[in-house]
Structures are given as C-alpha cells and as structure tokens.
Amino acid sequence: MEKVYDSANFCAVDALDAWAAITADAVMPTGFQLVDTDTFDGCLKVASLGAVQVSAMAYHSFRCVRTPKLIRAADPECFQVAFMRSGRHVLEQDRNQAALRSGEIAIFDSSRPFETWADGESVLIQFPHTLLPLPAGRVRSMLSRPFPGNEGIGCLLADFLTRIEEDGADYTPQDSIRLAAVSLDLVTAVIAHYLERDSEVPADSRQRALYLRVTSHIQRHLGDPALTVDSIAAAHHISVRSLHRLFQQHGVSVRAWIRAQRMEHSCRDLADPMRRHQAITAVAARWGFTRPADFSRAFRARYGITPSEYRDRACGDGTDSGPKRERPVPEARASRAPDRRG
C-alpha cells in the first residue's frame, strides 16, 4: 500500500486540514472536527485495485460529517465497507446508529449523509454501487448495522483486508484485477449472507467465495492429520465430488493443494533459526505429517534435497564465523499451489 498521509509530516495546526484535503481526494470529501484534543495524529495508506480501493487508516479522536452539500459537490457513488481493527467508532447513517467494537464490520454509502466519531484504526474497502450484484435498496437496509468480522464469512473478509494492508508486495495489473474480483466476491458473500439472499449472488461469485472459505478452512486445520477430503466436504455441506470439481477449476487437486501448503509451512519452520532446536520430526508433525519417512520422501521428491540438508543450507552451520549464507528457496518439482492472494 502507498502511504499518502502521515501527520508527522505536518505541523500541529495544519495536520487536520491536510488530512481533510487528502482524504477528500483519496476517499470522499467530509468535514472533520477534533474531539477532546487540540492535535491530530493520523496515517492513511491506499491500494488501488482498479475500480476497487482499499484504505488503511489510523486516526485520533475526531468527528466526521458528510453533509448533503458535500454529496452534491462530489459523490463517488460508492459503498464503503469498514473493518474496525481497534479503538472506538460510532457510525450514524439513515437513522441507524452503531457503536462499533474492534473486530466488527459496517457498511455505509457515500451518496447519503452520515456522521462518525472515531478513534483507532480501520481498513476500508470502497467500490461503485454498480459493482455489487445485489439490490441497492436491500443493501441500504444494512447501512450502519454492525456484523462480526471475527467469525464466519465476515472473518474471511476481515482477514483479506488485513492481508492487503500488511502485504508489502508490489501487485502487477493482473494481480490487481484478481484481487479486485476476490474482494467483491467476499463483500457480496458477506452482505448476501446477512440479508439472507445468498441465492441472488451470481453462481461464479458463489463458487469463488466458496473456494476462499474452503482454502481458509484448510489453512486453519493444516496441522490436523485427520484433515481429509471427506472432512472438508462435510464441513462445508457439499459433496466430495463438488469439492474436487471446485479445485479442478483452479488447476489443482484438493490433496495436492493440502500437501503443497503443508510443505511450504514446513519449509518456513525449517528455515527459522528460532526453531533450530526442534527435531525435524516435530516440525513435520506440526504440519500434519505423522510418519517421518513419508515426510522425508515427499520433501525430497518435491524439492530435490532432504529436510536436514535444507535446514543446514537455510540456517548455516550454527556458528557466527564466516559470511552468512542466503536462505535457499527450493524449486518445486511438482505443481505448485495457486497464488493465495487471488
């Protein structure tokens, strides 16, 4: 993400005015007033994904108002979905008022007046009304109504937004297109779920959202040796055949995806100097490999070296003498897992 504002770069008397000017351009025009403080501390980072934008904000004690006059002056005609990472937030729109807690999500509309009181951190995704494949009137019935971002489908959206904020990678234009599609699929799935209108979500969007739910479930249970195709299908109330078909659309089998993820996590732990004391068998068991011989054989088949050789190359010989060796990055000999960002 690109940092476009840091209050540390402005003198105290100019910091809030600068924030208002920059957020007007990056998000939408709004009016600000400090609450119980004379100085403003804040930071704004943005990531543009085509028509979709993700903004990460940190701010200190202000009141924010979007009036009919400001809407007439400039309206991006967007929905905004905000994940509250920390602090205290109160949002009021369409006569609904919500006191939002850390970990909650709320949606609001740039085309309608709103008022907020905020102190903390949030991640905001905004997109044109026309990109949400749900009736606008029903969506507006959810304005300023909190829903959880720490469980279910809301957790997937919160994790996605957090990852966008924390990921330092430079996205290619193709990456941006894929991430925009993923973000809209997740937002659509979340809103449709709470509107109880899942059947109105386009089939391709439902399939992409299901794939994200399934892969997230697998990531959370990678260390469980009882993780199987049958258990995954049962957890998502779909048939095993449907699960296989879902992964085939992404060019990989379910078992191959699980194996690749377990291998990648094992490699990370083997290369971690802080885990040098752990036996290789313990590392393998942590990621679901219950039989050491099977792990060693699969590791060598995939990367061309044994786990112990990889650890030695990654961590060096354990002494401080001599130059440090760069961590080796094994090249997979089997098909690699698809990019999890898309």
FENZI-V104317 format. One record per backbone hydrogen bond with DSSP energy under -1.0 kcal/mol. CO is the residue of the C=O (numbers start at 1). NH is the residue of the N-H. If there is no record, write none. Layout:
co=CO nh=NH
co=CO nh=NH
This chain:
co=2 nh=46
co=5 nh=44
co=6 nh=9
co=7 nh=10
co=11 nh=14
co=11 nh=15
co=14 nh=18
co=15 nh=19
co=16 nh=20
co=17 nh=21
co=18 nh=22
co=19 nh=23
co=20 nh=24
co=21 nh=25
co=22 nh=26
co=23 nh=27
co=23 nh=28
co=31 nh=65
co=33 nh=63
co=42 nh=7
co=43 nh=58
co=44 nh=4
co=44 nh=5
co=45 nh=56
co=46 nh=2
co=47 nh=54
co=49 nh=52
co=52 nh=49
co=53 nh=126
co=54 nh=47
co=55 nh=124
co=56 nh=45
co=57 nh=122
co=58 nh=43
co=59 nh=120
co=61 nh=35
co=62 nh=118
co=63 nh=33
co=64 nh=116
co=65 nh=31
co=66 nh=114
co=67 nh=71
co=68 nh=72
co=69 nh=73
co=70 nh=74
co=77 nh=129
co=78 nh=110
co=79 nh=127
co=80 nh=108
co=81 nh=125
co=82 nh=106
co=83 nh=123
co=84 nh=103
co=86 nh=121
co=88 nh=119
co=89 nh=100
co=90 nh=117
co=91 nh=98
co=92 nh=115
co=93 nh=96
co=96 nh=93
co=98 nh=91
co=100 nh=89
co=101 nh=104
co=103 nh=149
co=104 nh=84
co=105 nh=147
co=106 nh=82
co=107 nh=144
co=108 nh=80
co=109 nh=112
co=114 nh=66
co=115 nh=92
co=116 nh=64
co=117 nh=90
co=118 nh=62
co=119 nh=88
co=120 nh=59
co=121 nh=85
co=121 nh=86
co=122 nh=57
co=123 nh=83
co=124 nh=55
co=125 nh=81
co=126 nh=53
co=127 nh=79
co=128 nh=131
co=129 nh=132
co=132 nh=134
co=135 nh=139
co=136 nh=140
co=139 nh=142
co=140 nh=143
co=142 nh=145
co=147 nh=105
co=151 nh=155
co=152 nh=156
co=153 nh=157
co=154 nh=158
co=155 nh=159
co=156 nh=160
co=157 nh=161
co=158 nh=162
co=159 nh=163
co=160 nh=164
co=161 nh=165
co=162 nh=166
co=163 nh=167
co=172 nh=176
co=173 nh=177
co=174 nh=178
co=175 nh=179
co=176 nh=180
co=177 nh=181
co=178 nh=182
co=179 nh=183
co=180 nh=184
co=181 nh=185
co=182 nh=186
co=183 nh=187
co=184 nh=188
co=185 nh=189
co=186 nh=190
co=187 nh=191
co=188 nh=192
co=189 nh=193
co=190 nh=194
co=191 nh=195
co=192 nh=197
co=197 nh=200
co=198 nh=201
co=202 nh=206
co=203 nh=207
co=204 nh=208
co=205 nh=209
co=206 nh=210
co=207 nh=211
co=208 nh=212
co=209 nh=213
co=210 nh=214
co=211 nh=215
co=212 nh=216
co=213 nh=217
co=214 nh=218
co=215 nh=219
co=216 nh=220
co=217 nh=221
co=221 nh=224
co=224 nh=227
co=228 nh=232
co=229 nh=233
co=230 nh=234
co=231 nh=235
co=232 nh=236
co=233 nh=238
co=234 nh=237
co=239 nh=243
co=240 nh=244
co=241 nh=245
co=242 nh=246
co=243 nh=247
co=244 nh=248
co=245 nh=249
co=247 nh=250
co=247 nh=252
co=248 nh=251
co=253 nh=257
co=254 nh=258
co=255 nh=259
co=256 nh=260
co=257 nh=261
co=258 nh=262
co=259 nh=263
co=260 nh=264
co=261 nh=265
co=262 nh=266
co=263 nh=267
co=264 nh=268
co=265 nh=269
co=266 nh=270
co=267 nh=271
co=272 nh=275
co=273 nh=276
co=275 nh=278
co=279 nh=283
co=280 nh=284
co=281 nh=285
co=282 nh=286
co=284 nh=289
co=285 nh=288
co=291 nh=295
co=292 nh=296
co=293 nh=297
co=294 nh=298
co=295 nh=299
co=296 nh=300
co=297 nh=301
co=298 nh=302
co=299 nh=303
co=300 nh=304
co=302 nh=333
co=306 nh=310
co=307 nh=311
co=308 nh=312
co=309 nh=313
co=310 nh=314
co=311 nh=315
co=312 nh=316
co=339 nh=342
